[in-house]
């Protein structure tokens, strides 16, 4: 669907990990990348800030801009959207990437953590989409992409971490509903999820440390899959729950070794696939 040069992409939580990788992939095509995230000061355990991420977008060949945004608050998201439109003239793509995670059972889940996950994951995705829709309507090939898992209402996906699964499936339900709602507006709404664990701060700090990092793929595989999705016609490609490897295989990719964090290491499957 044509060039990404000068197209504007708003990414929530894009200062690191998957969100930043998607931004860099599109920046290499000349896109304007707006990073809407909270990190403005360096964190001892979390690499990067909205400003360093924006600099990387510029170095990659696009334009980068960071907007301090906590997507739990409507006025901050509205400000990020308004700033994006003022600076670049519109919005072509929204990536709902921001997410909070805690893999605990019901008794071990504090309600403040429950609230955080639902405010960021489900509500934040709904809010960012709602505020971007009026601008996406004016885009040539508008896309919303939620970094959320395929909808599968089986007990095994919920039992280990009910609160987290509920919050991530809220993002996926936004895809299911908004794809139908926005079809007449020609806005594509899709989900993308990894087949394996991805090398991110959450894997390093919360889920498995170096051992799981070594069994994970680089975020680049999600970025290349997202690029493929955005390249498709928004009127024809909507309402899908994509898995990164399957998207790339559909494009003829058969060698995935370039995405391995550790070559020839046994890959760890993602727990939602």
Protein Blocks (a to p, Z undefined) as FASTA:
>chain_A
ZZfehiacddehilgcjllmmmmmmmmnopacddddfblbdcfklgcifklmmmmmmmno
pacddddddfkbmklmmmmmmmmmmmnopafbdcdfbccdddddfklmcfklmmmmmmmm
mmmmmmmmmmmmmmmmmpmbdcddddddddddbfklmmmommlmmmmmmmmmmmmmmmmm
mmmnopacdddddfbdcddfklmmmmnommlmmmpccfklmmmmmmmmmmpcfklmghia
cdfklmmmmnopablklmpmbghiacdddfkZZ
